[in-house]
Each structure stands twice: as structure tokens, then as C-alpha cells.
Amino acid sequence: MEPLAGLDGAFLSMQSRNSHLHVAAVLVLDPPEGKRSLFSPATRFAQIHRVVEQRLHLVPQFRQRALEVPLGLHHPVWVDDPEFEIDDHLRRASLPDPGGPRELDDLVAEVMSRPLDHDRPLWEMVVVEGLSGGRTALVAKLHHAVLDGVSGASLLGAFLDLGPRSRPVPDPVEPWDPDPLPGPAALLRHAASSLARQPEVALAALQRGIDALVEVADHNRQLASDGDVPPPAPFSAPRTSLNGTLSSRRRFATVTVPLDDAKVVRRAFGVTVNDVVLAGVSVALGRLLARRGETPERPLVALVPVSTRPVAAPGPDEGPGKVPLGNQVSGMLVSLASDVDDPVERLRAIARGATVAKEQERLTGGRLLADMAEVSPPAVASRAVRWAAGLRLFDRLPPLCNVVVSGVPGPDFALWCAGSRVSALYPVGPVADGVGLNVTSMSYQGSVHFGLLACRRLVPDVGDLAILLDDALGELVGAALHARGAAG
């Protein structure tokens, strides 16, 4: 038995009936080069099935269940699933004509609307046939308890190659021979052993939290005295129609822009690519809300996940699937400066706010969320989330933020899956109670691919939002080219 770390267990505890907290990646695969007529849909599925099956041992969690401790006394544990069958997790689907982006987006929304079965390992893959041009798609869905963005990119790499020929994968050192599932008595003994150390762990976490909060308060006072604006406080975001109690259904849309376009804006205005993304989202959301007749009384607020993994040079043994799974992530709240009309000035205001938020995040060391999750009993967290969702408190309380905006760095070289080149790679982040929209971007081979996942009740028009986001980013590129021309 291996206990789930604090944040991993928290993602299991904090899900509700309509907030499933799983993530996904959508890979669009070109037909195998030079052999289009030889590969039927059944053959493509068999090839992908074989690759996944041959590499399962590279990702132990793919054959493990998250087994809950009785009464929710402690975090769940990873245990091998003696009933594991790959066909419970890998299936086929087909798009209706014409098999374009809209049809694929609708299928991804349907996949993301279904919760994962917690009596099995927490993943599934759907091989999607019927895309125009003889292409195939692979939708890989996993629970957030298994991974964050960085470890997710590494996990995906375990099943991908750097060319059309599959790389040799060493056989497992030992054959997989799972033990029977532990009974309640064994789980309670494990919990008792861990709880014996809990007071010491909780005291240390509490002390770190107090120290961090004192530093943040001092830092914000200094910012105010210097005339700067501190980052938004939690639950200070304005109420909008984007925020409320989630339905169980999802909508999904995608956008792709050249990475060079984002870099043009970055260089012209001295900001980061993430700042450019946040500014595009800010403009797009402002226009969507204006169509709904809404004018928020305060600037919109984005929650931006931040990786807390140590940055180090790759070791000799690192490669696909070598980054440890699990969650090493925190988050910062950034004002989207939606009260600033000029798009360039809004971009600069967002960049200043993001810089201040990063400084604040460094003061806490990114440990506040992890420490809170480590000492929170799963039973308490789970009941609190279900209670809040059942009473529809998220329709009345101020939201933590208005939108989640995440960026995941991807490779600048081509990837291949079962002999097919990956032509596009769209990330899909989770939506949580109170926040009906997640915008996640990933760079891949010279492009930035956006996946917009939304609650169907709160953001049914996410397709319109995708168009607005594309337009907003294009306008920033135009402003950057104009500024460069004026300067030159």
C-alpha cells in the first residue's frame, strides 16, 4: 500500500456529483505515412491497443486503484487492482459526418461529462475514428489525483515515440502479480500508523502556514505603501454568470494559434507568453459577458496553477514517463484587469499583476495548499464539498475566482503514436464547483493549442468564447506589429 500524498488525496475528496476533477489530453493523429489505404479503423485501434498494453508497466498507477480508508479517517492508498482488464479502459468511438472539429469537440465534451469508475484504476482512453482526412484522435482521460500538468506531459510521453517506428521498451523486471485487495482491518491499521504521526505533521504545517501568511501580509503592506496593487484576495472576484453550481454536463472547444504570434507580442511589450494568454482570455471573457448584458463591478480574477516541482537539469535516466506522478502544484490569483479598456494597457496591467502574484507565491514556497490538504481528514473535506454543492451555495457565495487559466509547456518536436504523427495536442483541465470554465493551453511544435472546458449550464456558449479568444489574440498581434513598425 502506498498512501496518496496530500494534494492527490484532496482531489479525490473534493470531487462532487457534478465536479469530477479529471483531466485529459486530445491527440489528433495523422494517417500512417504512405500506407493510408492499408489501415482500417480496426487496425488502427489494434495498434494503439498494443502500444498501450506493452507499456502499462511504465506507469504503475494505470493498474492501481485508489482504495479509500474506512470512514475516511485518512487519505486513500494506491493498491494493485487484481481485477484489472485493459479493455475496461480502452474503447472505440466514431464521429458523425463530416468528422470535423465541431464533432470532435462534442465527443470530448461527452467523455468529460462522465465520471471515472472509482472501483477501477482512474483512467480511460477513447480511440476516435471518423475524422476527416483519414485521421484518428486519442482522448486520454485521468483523474487529477494521478497527476498535474507537468507529470501528465511525462506520462503521455510513456506511450509516444519520436518517430514512426516504436522505440524498444524493456520488459518489466518482474511479471505483474497483484496481491488481493487489503481488507478493512489492514486499511485501518495503516491509517492508525499514519495518524500516530499526524499531530507532529499538523503542527509543522500550521507553523509553516502562519509564517507564510505573516510574510504575505507584510509584503502586501509594503506593496500598498509603494503605490502598487497587491494580488486579489481569495473570494474577492466579482459574481458573474460564469460562476455557480455546476451541472453534470460539459461543453468543449479548441483554439490553435502560432507560437511565434505570442512571441511577437511578448517581445513588443516586454511581457511573458502566459501574460499574453491571460490578456487574450480577459478580452474574450469581457466581450462574452457584455453579450450577456453583464458589467462586473470589479476586475475579473483568474486562478493560475503554478508548478512547485524543483527545476533541475535532466538526469541520465530521465525520459518519457520518468517524472514522478502526483501533484506538485500551487496556484496564484491574478487580476485580469478587465476594467482597463485599451487591450495593450490591459496586457501591461496583467503582466504587472502576475509579477506581484509570483512574488507572493514564492513567499509561501507553494506549500500552503499541500500542507492544508495533508492535514485535512478526507471525510471532513468530502462532506463539506457535498454539503456546499447540495445546498447550491456556489450560486450565492462570492467565487474564489472567475476562471482557471493554465499553461503547460510542451515539446517543440514531433511526437508519434503507434506509427501516426501527432498533428495537434489539446489539453483539457477540470472545472470545479463555483467556477464553470477552465482554459488550458499547451505549446507543441510551433503552435499553442487551447482546450476550453465549460459547464454546459454556466457557459453553453463556449464555442463563441473560443472565437472571441482567437480574435483577441489576433488583435494583440496586430498591436504588437504596429508598435514594432512605429518603433522601427
C-alpha positions in Angstrom: 0.0 0.0 0.0 1.2 3.5 -0.9 -0.7 6.4 0.6 -1.8 9.2 -1.7 0.0 12.5 -1.0 -2.0 15.4 0.5 -3.0 17.1 -2.8 -3.6 13.8 -4.6 -5.9 12.7 -1.9 -7.5 16.1 -1.8 -8.5 15.9 -5.4 -10.4 12.7 -4.7 -12.0 14.1 -1.6 -13.1 17.4 -3.2 -14.9 16.0 -6.1 -18.7 16.1 -6.1 -21.6 14.6 -8.1 -21.1 17.2 -10.8 -17.4 18.1 -10.3 -15.4 15.1 -11.4 -11.9 16.6 -11.2 -10.4 14.6 -14.1 -8.1 16.0 -16.8 -7.5 14.9 -20.4 -5.4 15.3 -23.5 -6.8 15.1 -27.0 -4.3 13.9 -29.6 -5.1 14.3 -33.3 -3.2 11.7 -35.3 -2.4 11.8 -39.0 -2.8 8.6 -41.0 0.4 6.5 -41.1 2.6 7.9 -43.8 2.5 6.1 -47.2 0.1 3.4 -46.0 -3.3 5.1 -45.8 -5.2 2.5 -47.8 -3.8 -0.3 -45.7 -5.0 0.8 -42.3 -8.7 0.2 -41.5 -10.1 1.7 -38.3 -10.0 -1.7 -36.6 -6.3 -2.0 -37.5 -5.5 1.5 -36.0 -7.3 0.6 -32.8 -5.4 -2.7 -32.6 -2.1 -0.9 -33.0 -2.9 1.7 -30.3 -4.2 -1.0 -28.0 -1.0 -3.0 -28.4 1.2 0.1 -27.7 -0.7 0.9 -24.5 -0.7 -2.7 -23.3 3.0 -3.2 -23.9 3.8 0.0 -21.9 1.4 -0.3 -19.0 4.3 -1.3 -16.7 5.9 2.1 -17.2 3.0 3.8 -15.3 2.2 1.7 -12.3 -0.9 3.8 -11.4 -2.6 2.5 -14.6 -3.1 -0.8 -12.9 -3.7 0.6 -9.4 -6.9 1.6 -7.6 -7.2 4.4 -5.1 -8.7 2.5 -2.2 -10.5 4.5 0.5 -9.7 4.0 4.1 -12.9 3.1 6.1 -14.8 6.1 7.5 -12.5 8.4 5.6 -10.1 8.5 8.5 -7.1 9.1 6.3 -6.0 9.6 2.7 -6.7 6.7 0.3 -3.9 4.3 -0.7 -2.7 3.0 -4.1 -3.1 -0.7 -4.4 -2.7 -3.0 -7.4 -6.1 -4.0 -8.9 -6.2 -7.8 -9.2 -9.3 -7.4 -11.5 -7.6 -5.0 -13.9 -8.5 -5.5 -17.6 -7.2 -3.1 -20.2 -10.5 -3.4 -22.2 -12.3 -1.7 -19.3 -10.2 1.4 -20.0 -9.6 1.5 -23.8 -12.5 1.7 -26.2 -13.5 2.9 -29.7 -15.9 5.7 -30.7 -16.8 7.2 -34.1 -17.7 10.7 -35.2 -20.7 11.5 -37.3 -20.2 13.2 -40.7 -18.4 15.4 -41.6 -15.9 14.4 -38.8 -14.7 18.0 -38.3 -13.5 19.9 -35.2 -17.1 20.6 -34.0 -17.9 16.9 -34.0 -14.7 16.1 -32.2 -15.3 18.8 -29.6 -18.8 17.5 -28.9 -17.4 14.0 -28.3 -14.7 15.3 -26.0 -17.4 17.1 -24.0 -19.4 13.8 -23.7 -16.3 12.0 -22.5 -15.5 14.7 -19.9 -19.2 14.6 -18.7 -18.8 11.0 -17.5 -17.1 10.4 -14.1 -14.4 7.7 -13.8 -15.3 4.5 -12.0 -13.5 4.6 -8.7 -13.7 0.8 -8.4 -11.1 0.7 -11.1 -7.8 2.4 -12.0 -8.6 6.1 -12.6 -8.1 6.4 -16.3 -9.6 5.7 -19.7 -8.6 6.2 -23.4 -11.0 6.6 -26.3 -9.8 6.0 -29.8 -11.9 8.2 -32.0 -12.5 7.2 -35.7 -14.2 9.1 -38.5 -12.2 12.3 -38.5 -11.9 14.0 -41.9 -8.8 13.3 -43.9 -8.5 9.7 -42.6 -7.2 11.0 -39.2 -7.8 9.4 -35.8 -7.9 11.0 -32.4 -7.0 9.7 -29.0 -8.7 11.1 -25.9 -6.7 10.2 -22.8 -8.6 11.0 -19.5 -7.2 10.6 -16.0 -8.2 11.7 -12.5 -6.3 14.8 -11.2 -5.3 12.6 -8.2 -2.9 10.8 -10.5 -1.1 13.8 -12.0 -0.7 17.5 -12.6 0.2 19.2 -15.8 4.0 18.6 -15.8 3.7 14.9 -14.7 0.9 14.5 -17.2 3.1 15.5 -20.1 5.7 13.0 -18.9 3.1 10.2 -18.5 1.8 10.9 -22.0 5.4 10.5 -23.3 5.5 7.0 -22.0 3.0 6.0 -24.8 4.5 8.2 -27.5 7.6 7.9 -29.7 9.9 10.3 -31.5 9.3 8.8 -35.0 7.0 6.5 -36.9 8.9 3.4 -35.6 8.0 2.4 -32.0 11.0 2.6 -29.7 12.1 -0.6 -27.9 10.6 -0.8 -24.4 12.3 -3.1 -21.9 10.1 -5.8 -20.4 9.2 -5.4 -16.8 11.8 -6.7 -14.3 9.2 -9.0 -12.7 5.8 -10.2 -14.0 2.9 -8.3 -12.6 1.3 -10.5 -9.9 -1.1 -8.4 -7.8 -2.0 -9.3 -4.3 -5.6 -9.5 -3.2 -7.1 -6.2 -2.1 -6.4 -5.4 1.5 -9.4 -5.7 3.8 -10.8 -3.0 6.1 -8.7 -4.2 9.1 -5.4 -3.7 7.1 -6.6 -0.3 5.9 -7.4 0.8 9.4 -4.1 -0.4 10.7 -2.4 1.6 8.0 -4.5 4.7 9.0 -3.7 4.3 12.7 0.0 4.1 11.9 -0.1 7.3 9.8 -2.4 9.1 12.3 0.1 8.5 15.1 2.5 10.9 13.3 -0.3 13.3 12.4 0.0 15.8 15.3 3.6 16.4 14.6 2.9 16.8 10.9 -0.1 19.1 11.6 1.9 21.3 14.0 4.7 21.7 11.4 2.3 22.5 8.7 0.4 25.0 10.9 3.7 26.8 11.8 4.7 27.0 8.1 1.3 28.4 7.2 1.4 31.0 9.9 4.9 32.1 8.9 3.8 32.3 5.3 0.7 34.3 6.0 2.7 36.8 8.1 5.2 37.3 5.3 2.4 37.7 2.7 0.7 40.4 4.9 4.0 42.3 5.4 4.6 42.0 1.6 1.2 43.4 0.7 1.5 46.3 3.2 4.8 47.2 1.6 3.3 47.0 -1.9 0.5 49.3 -0.8 2.9 51.8 0.7 4.9 51.8 -2.6 1.7 52.5 -4.5 1.5 49.0 -6.0 -1.6 46.8 -6.0 -1.5 43.5 -4.1 -2.8 40.4 -5.8 -6.6 39.7 -5.4 -7.6 38.1 -2.1 -9.4 34.8 -2.3 -13.2 35.1 -2.8 -12.8 38.8 -3.9 -13.7 38.0 -7.5 -17.0 39.5 -8.8 -20.1 37.4 -9.2 -20.7 36.6 -12.9 -22.9 34.1 -14.8 -19.7 32.1 -15.3 -19.8 31.2 -11.6 -22.2 29.0 -9.7 -23.2 25.4 -9.1 -22.1 23.1 -11.8 -24.3 20.8 -13.9 -23.1 17.3 -14.7 -22.7 18.1 -18.5 -19.8 19.7 -20.2 -19.0 21.8 -23.4 -15.6 21.8 -25.1 -14.0 24.0 -27.7 -10.5 24.4 -29.1 -8.3 27.2 -30.5 -4.9 27.0 -32.1 -2.6 30.0 -32.7 1.1 30.1 -33.9 3.6 30.3 -31.0 5.5 32.9 -33.0 2.5 35.2 -32.8 2.6 35.0 -29.0 6.3 35.7 -29.1 5.8 38.7 -31.2 3.5 40.2 -28.6 5.9 39.1 -25.8 8.9 40.9 -27.4 7.0 44.0 -28.4 5.6 44.7 -24.9 8.2 43.1 -22.6 5.8 40.5 -21.1 5.6 36.7 -21.0 3.7 34.3 -23.2 1.5 33.5 -20.2 0.7 37.2 -19.8 -0.4 37.2 -23.5 -2.7 34.2 -22.9 -4.2 35.9 -19.8 -4.8 39.1 -21.7 -6.5 37.2 -24.5 -8.7 35.4 -22.1 -9.5 38.7 -20.3 -10.7 40.4 -23.5 -12.6 37.4 -24.7 -14.5 37.0 -21.3 -15.3 40.7 -21.2 -16.9 40.5 -24.6 -18.8 37.3 -23.8 -20.2 38.9 -20.6 -21.1 42.1 -22.5 -23.2 39.9 -24.9 -25.0 38.6 -21.8 -25.6 42.2 -20.6 -23.2 41.9 -17.7 -20.7 44.5 -16.4 -18.8 43.1 -13.4 -18.3 45.7 -10.7 -14.7 44.6 -10.2 -12.0 43.2 -12.4 -12.3 39.5 -13.2 -9.9 37.2 -11.4 -8.1 34.1 -12.8 -6.6 31.3 -10.8 -3.3 30.3 -12.4 -1.8 27.0 -11.3 1.9 27.1 -10.6 4.2 24.0 -10.6 6.2 23.6 -7.4 8.4 20.9 -8.9 12.1 21.6 -8.4 13.8 22.8 -11.6 16.8 20.8 -12.3 18.8 19.6 -15.3 17.6 16.3 -16.7 19.4 13.3 -15.3 20.8 10.4 -17.3 17.8 8.2 -16.5 15.1 10.7 -17.3 12.9 10.3 -20.3 9.3 9.6 -21.1 7.4 8.6 -18.0 10.3 9.3 -15.7 8.9 12.4 -13.9 7.2 11.3 -10.7 3.4 11.3 -10.9 1.2 13.0 -8.4 0.6 16.7 -7.8 3.3 19.3 -7.0 1.3 22.4 -7.7 0.1 25.5 -6.1 -1.9 28.5 -7.5 -1.9 32.2 -7.7 -4.8 34.7 -8.1 -4.2 37.2 -10.9 -6.4 40.2 -11.8 -7.4 40.2 -15.4 -7.6 44.0 -15.4 -11.0 43.8 -17.2 -11.7 47.4 -16.1 -8.9 48.6 -18.5 -10.4 49.3 -21.9 -7.2 49.5 -24.0 -6.0 46.0 -24.8 -2.3 46.9 -24.7 -2.7 48.7 -21.4 -4.7 45.8 -20.1 -1.9 43.4 -21.1 0.7 45.5 -19.2 -1.6 45.7 -16.2 -2.0 41.9 -16.2 1.8 41.5 -16.5 2.4 43.7 -13.5 -0.2 41.8 -11.5 1.2 38.4 -12.5 4.7 39.5 -11.4 3.4 40.6 -8.0 1.4 37.4 -7.6 4.5 35.3 -8.5 6.5 37.1 -5.8 3.7 36.4 -3.3 3.7 32.7 -4.3 7.4 32.5 -3.7 7.0 33.8 -0.2 4.7 30.9 0.6 7.0 28.4 -1.1 4.0 26.9 -2.8 3.3 24.8 0.3 0.1 26.3 1.6 -2.3 24.1 -0.5 -0.2 21.0 0.0 0.0 21.5 3.8 -3.7 22.1 4.2 -4.5 19.0 2.1 -2.1 16.9 4.1 -3.8 17.6 7.5 -7.4 17.7 6.3 -9.2 14.4 7.0 -10.8 13.2 3.8 -14.1 12.5 5.5 -14.4 16.2 6.5 -13.4 17.6 3.2 -15.7 15.3 1.2 -18.7 16.0 3.4 -18.1 19.8 3.2 -17.9 19.7 -0.6 -21.0 17.6 -0.9 -22.9 19.8 1.6 -22.0 23.0 -0.2 -22.9 21.5 -3.6 -26.2 20.1 -2.3 -27.3 23.5 -0.8 -26.2 25.2 -4.1 -24.0 27.6 -2.0 -21.9 28.3 -5.1 -24.9 30.1 -6.6 -24.8 32.6 -3.7 -21.3 32.8 -2.3 -18.6 35.0 -3.9 -16.4 32.8 -6.2 -12.8 32.0 -5.4 -12.1 33.2 -8.9 -13.9 33.6 -12.2 -11.9 31.3 -14.4 -9.0 28.9 -14.2 -6.2 29.7 -16.8 -3.4 27.2 -17.0 -0.4 26.8 -19.3 1.6 23.6 -19.8 4.9 23.6 -21.7 5.1 21.0 -24.5 7.7 19.8 -26.9 8.9 21.7 -29.9 9.5 18.4 -31.8 7.1 16.0 -33.4 5.6 13.1 -31.4 4.2 9.9 -32.8 1.6 7.4 -31.5 1.5 3.9 -32.9 3.1 5.0 -36.2 1.0 8.1 -36.6 2.3 11.7 -36.2 0.6 13.8 -33.6 -0.6 16.8 -35.5 -2.3 18.6 -32.6 -2.4 18.2 -28.9 -5.2 19.8 -26.9 -5.1 19.9 -23.1 -8.3 19.6 -21.1 -8.3 21.0 -17.5 -11.0 20.4 -14.9 -13.9 22.6 -13.8 -14.8 22.8 -10.1 -17.8 23.8 -8.2 -18.2 27.6 -8.3 -16.0 28.1 -11.4 -17.6 26.9 -14.7 -14.7 27.5 -17.1 -11.2 26.2 -17.5 -8.9 27.4 -20.2 -5.7 25.4 -20.6 -3.0 25.9 -23.2 -0.1 23.7 -24.3 2.7 24.6 -26.7 3.5 21.9 -29.3 5.7 22.1 -32.4 5.4 25.8 -33.0 1.7 26.2 -32.0 -0.2 27.0 -28.9 -3.2 24.7 -28.5 -6.1 25.8 -26.2 -8.7 23.5 -24.7 -11.7 25.3 -23.2 -13.8 23.1 -20.9 -17.0 24.5 -19.5 -20.1 23.6 -17.6 -22.9 23.4 -20.1 -25.3 25.3 -17.8 -23.0 28.2 -17.0 -21.1 28.5 -20.2 -23.2 26.9 -23.0 -21.6 29.3 -25.5 -18.0 28.2 -25.0 -17.7 27.8 -28.8 -18.4 31.5 -29.1 -15.8 32.2 -26.4 -13.2 30.2 -28.4 -13.8 32.5 -31.4 -13.6 35.6 -29.2 -10.3 34.3 -27.7 -8.8 33.8 -31.2 -9.9 37.3 -32.2 -8.5 38.9 -29.0 -5.1 37.2 -29.5 -5.1 38.3 -33.2 -5.7 41.9 -32.1 -2.8 41.8 -29.7 -0.6 40.5 -32.5 -1.8 43.4 -34.7 -1.0 45.9 -31.9 2.5 44.4 -31.5 3.3 44.6 -35.2 2.0 48.2 -35.2 4.2 49.1 -32.2 7.2 47.4 -33.8 6.6 49.3 -37.1 6.3 52.6 -35.3 9.4 52.0 -33.3 11.3 50.9 -36.4 
